Amino acid sequence: MKTVSLIIDGKEIKAREGENVLWAALDNGIYIPNLCALRDALSPAASCRLCWVEVEGKKQPVTACTQIVEQGMVVNTRGAGALRLARTALGLLLASNVVDCAHCLASGSCELQKIAAHLGVRLKTKRFRKILRNLPIDSSNPVFTYDPNKCVLCGRCIWVCRERLGIGVLGFAHRGFNRRVTTFGDEPIGETRCGGCGDCVTACPTGALCFKDKPLDPG
C-alpha cells in the first residue's frame, strides 16, 4: 500500500495513503484527544470535537479524524488555537457529566481523565455552569450497568451494537441537552434482546457502561 510522509509535532512519520491524521498520529505514539473515534468505522463520527490540530497552510484548526494525510503535510497538535477549541469542548462535556472518580469503576482507565491531564483541564472545572441531567441508572442487565449521567454521547456503544454485532439494542434519542443513549421504547436494557456480551462496555471510554463484577479500587 502506498504511503505518504508528513510531520506531526516535529516528528517525521509515514502513514498509509487515505488515512486520517488521528490514526496516523496515534499509530506513531503521538496522542491526540478523542472520544468518538473507532478504527473500524467507515467514516468518522466527528462528534466529540476534541481532536483539533493545526495544519500548515490552513487558516483554521481542523479535526484530526476528518483530515486526510497528505505528502509533506505539517501538523501541530499543540497549537494555541487547537488547544483552545479542545479545552472548550472538554469543558462543555464536563459541565453536564457526573465527575466522581473516587467512586467510579472506570477510574484509572477513563478517557476523560487522560484527556483532562493532556489538556491541562481540571475534571471539576468551573469554567461552565454545571447542569446535570439526574437520569436513573439502569442496572437491569446481569452483566453490566449503564449510568447515562456519565455518558459523553460518543456513540461507540451504539456503533458496536449495530454495525459490528448487528443487534441494534442501543440508539440515540431526543435532541440537544436531552439527547441520550437508550433502547427502543426506553426499555431497561435487561428486558431487551441484549445478550450481555459486554462489547459495548469495552467500547465505552468513560464509566457510563461498567461490568458489574469489576471490583471497586478502595484507593
C-alpha positions in Angstrom: 0.0 0.0 0.0 1.3 3.4 -0.9 2.5 5.6 1.9 3.0 9.4 2.4 5.5 11.2 4.6 4.3 14.0 6.9 5.5 15.8 10.0 3.5 15.9 13.3 4.8 17.9 16.2 8.2 18.0 14.6 8.4 14.2 14.1 8.6 12.9 10.6 6.3 9.8 10.1 4.9 7.7 7.4 1.2 6.9 7.0 -1.0 4.9 4.6 -2.4 7.0 1.8 -6.0 7.8 2.6 -5.6 7.5 6.3 -6.7 10.3 8.6 -4.3 12.4 10.8 -5.7 11.0 14.0 -4.8 7.4 13.4 -1.5 8.3 11.8 -0.6 10.2 14.9 -1.8 7.6 17.4 0.0 4.8 15.5 3.2 6.7 15.9 3.0 7.4 19.6 1.6 11.0 19.3 -1.5 11.4 21.4 -4.5 13.4 20.2 -7.5 13.6 22.5 -10.5 11.8 21.1 -13.7 10.1 22.4 -15.8 9.1 19.4 -13.2 7.6 17.1 -13.5 4.0 16.0 -10.9 2.5 13.7 -13.3 0.1 12.1 -15.9 2.7 11.3 -16.2 3.5 7.6 -16.4 7.2 8.3 -15.6 9.3 11.4 -18.4 10.4 13.7 -16.6 13.6 14.4 -19.0 14.3 17.3 -16.8 14.9 20.3 -14.8 17.8 18.8 -11.8 17.1 20.8 -9.2 16.1 18.2 -8.4 19.6 16.9 -5.0 20.1 15.2 -3.4 22.9 13.2 -2.2 22.1 9.7 0.3 24.4 8.0 -1.4 26.3 5.2 -4.8 26.1 6.7 -6.3 29.2 8.3 -8.3 27.4 11.0 -7.7 24.3 13.1 -9.2 21.1 11.7 -10.4 17.8 13.4 -7.7 15.2 13.0 -10.3 12.4 12.5 -11.6 14.1 9.3 -8.3 15.4 7.9 -6.7 13.0 5.4 -2.9 12.8 5.4 -1.0 14.4 2.5 2.5 14.2 1.3 4.6 16.9 3.1 1.9 17.9 5.5 3.0 19.6 8.6 0.7 19.2 11.7 0.8 20.8 15.1 -1.3 19.1 17.8 -0.3 21.7 20.5 -1.1 24.9 18.7 -2.9 27.6 20.7 -6.0 27.6 18.5 -6.4 23.8 18.5 -5.9 23.6 22.3 -8.4 26.4 22.9 -11.1 24.5 20.9 -10.3 21.2 22.5 -10.4 22.6 26.1 -13.7 24.3 25.4 -15.2 21.1 24.1 -14.0 19.2 27.1 -15.3 21.9 29.5 -18.7 21.6 27.9 -18.7 17.9 28.3 -17.7 18.0 31.9 -20.4 20.6 32.7 -23.1 18.0 32.1 -21.2 15.0 33.3 -21.1 13.5 36.8 -17.4 13.6 37.9 -16.9 11.3 40.9 -13.7 9.5 40.1 -13.2 8.2 43.6 -16.3 6.0 43.4 -16.2 5.2 39.7 -15.3 1.8 38.4 -13.7 3.3 35.3 -11.3 5.5 37.3 -7.8 4.9 36.0 -8.9 3.8 32.6 -11.3 6.6 31.8 -10.5 8.6 28.7 -11.9 11.8 30.3 -9.1 11.6 32.9 -6.5 11.1 30.3 -7.8 13.9 28.1 -8.1 16.3 31.0 -4.5 15.6 32.1 -3.3 16.0 28.5 -5.1 19.4 28.0 -4.3 20.7 31.5 -8.0 21.0 32.4 -9.4 20.2 35.9 -12.1 17.5 35.8 -14.1 19.6 38.2 -13.7 22.8 36.2 -15.8 25.8 37.0 -15.5 27.4 33.5 -19.1 26.5 32.6 -22.1 26.3 34.9 -22.8 22.7 36.0 -26.1 21.4 34.6 -26.7 17.7 35.4 -29.5 15.5 33.9 -30.0 13.3 37.0 -31.2 10.3 34.9 -31.8 6.9 36.6 -29.1 4.3 36.4 -30.0 1.1 34.5 -28.9 -2.0 36.5 -31.3 -4.4 34.8 -28.7 -6.3 32.8 -27.0 -9.1 34.8 -23.6 -8.3 33.2 -23.3 -4.5 33.3 -24.8 -1.3 34.4 -25.5 1.8 32.4 -25.2 5.3 34.0 -26.4 7.9 31.5 -25.2 10.7 33.7 -21.6 9.6 32.9 -22.3 9.2 29.1 -20.4 11.6 26.8 -22.6 10.7 23.8 -19.6 9.4 21.7 -21.8 6.7 20.1 -19.2 4.0 20.4 -21.6 1.6 22.1 -24.3 2.2 19.5 -21.9 1.6 16.6 -20.6 -1.7 18.2 -24.1 -3.0 18.9 -25.5 -2.1 15.5 -22.6 -2.3 13.0 -20.2 -4.9 14.5 -22.8 -7.2 16.2 -25.9 -6.5 14.1 -28.1 -6.4 17.2 -29.1 -2.7 17.5 -30.3 -2.6 21.0 -28.9 0.8 21.7 -29.5 4.1 19.9 -29.7 7.9 20.4 -33.0 9.5 21.4 -34.0 13.2 21.8 -32.0 16.2 20.9 -29.9 18.9 22.4 -29.3 18.7 26.2 -31.9 15.9 26.4 -30.0 13.7 23.9 -29.0 10.3 25.4 -28.3 6.7 24.6 -31.2 4.4 25.3 -33.2 1.4 24.0 -36.2 1.3 21.7 -39.2 2.5 23.8 -36.8 3.3 26.6 -37.0 -0.2 27.9 -34.5 -1.3 30.6 -31.5 -3.0 28.8 -32.1 -6.2 30.7 -35.6 -6.5 29.1 -34.3 -6.2 25.6 -32.7 -8.8 23.3 -29.3 -7.8 24.6 -27.3 -11.0 25.2 -24.9 -9.4 27.7 -21.8 -9.8 25.5 -20.2 -6.7 27.1 -18.7 -5.4 23.8 -20.5 -2.1 24.4 -18.8 -1.8 27.8 -15.4 -2.5 26.3 -16.1 0.3 23.7 -17.2 2.9 26.3 -14.5 5.4 27.0 -15.9 6.5 30.4 -17.7 5.0 33.4 -21.2 5.1 31.7 -21.1 1.4 31.0 -19.3 -0.8 33.5 -19.2 -4.5 34.2 -20.8 -5.5 37.5 -18.1 -7.9 38.5 -15.3 -5.3 38.4 -14.1 -4.6 41.9 -14.0 -1.0 43.2 -10.5 0.1 43.9 -10.5 1.2 47.6 -7.7 3.6 46.9 
